[in-house]
Amino acid sequence: MIVKQLSVELSFKIENLEISFVDKETILQLNKEYLNHDYFTDILTFDYSETINKLNAEIIICCEIANENAENNGVTFLNEITRLVIHGILHLSGYDDTGEAKKTEMTEKENILLKKLLEVE
């Protein structure tokens, strides 16, 4: 339901989208292996798409970190997982969170979409 609604909101089709949920050690290993980052993260996104409006990608979410984020931010685990799926799909749709201005723009869009999706649930 979440991805279907996002496809309408962001005007994309799905060729192939795999969403995996992993533990901390797995996300750390993937972050090191593919991005040369030696730290934990809540989400990794790998885009194999040939066009921006037809997704072929992987989203990998660390459930342990998502749960920690949910507790730290006073939201439910489902809310945090939904936010992470939105975040990953925004990256796949061309949004970027490097630099303060881009991060602010992406976070605002994320919040708008999260609010819409949670109203649907």
C-alpha positions, 0 to 999 in steps of 0.5 A: 500500500505504501509503495503504491501510494508513493508511485501515484504521488511521485509519478513512477512505475515499478520495474523491480523494487526489493525492500529488505530488512536487516540487522545492524551488522548486516547494514554495517557490512553493506555500508562498508562494502558498497559505500566505503562508510565504516558506520551504521545507517538506517537505510541504504538505497541501490538504484539500478533504474535506467530512467527516473520514473521506472524504478529498478532498485533495492532499499535495505532498512536496518530494523534495529536502528529504525526501532532506536530512531522511533524511540528517540523521536517518540513515534511508532516503529511503523511510522519510522519504517514508513518514513524510511521507505519514503526516504529511499523512494525519494532518493530513487526519484531524484531527491538528494540530502547532501547539503543543508538546502537539499536536505531541508527540501527532502525532509519537507517532502518526506514529512508531507508524504508521511502525513498523507500515507499515515492518513490513508492507513 
